[in-house]
């Protein structure tokens, strides 16, 4: 069972955090920088999950599942290749600190 879970996490993703402030010249800084890299599974939202997601104000399009990473918040983003996703919900599955489930939508 453990081997199957690891094999499913075949997509390399980057967690990005928002950085604001000033650079060394005093100009405003508003960028996204790398926070952590992880291997994850990527699945579209289908069936009952899709309809449940429609009941919220945000349209959930995809979910990423990876090993638990502390300090990941809804204010972060996930980059997968050229695509960048906004994290709508980051869930510590069963509060065991083993698995992180992120429901996301594509940033346009």
Buried (B, 14 or more C-beta within 10 A) or exposed (E): EEEEEEEBBEBEBBBBBEEEEEEEEEEEEEEBEEBBEBEBBBEEBEEEBEEEBEEEEEEBBBBBBBBBBEEBEEEBBBBBEEEBBBBBBBBBEEEEEEBBBBBBBEEE
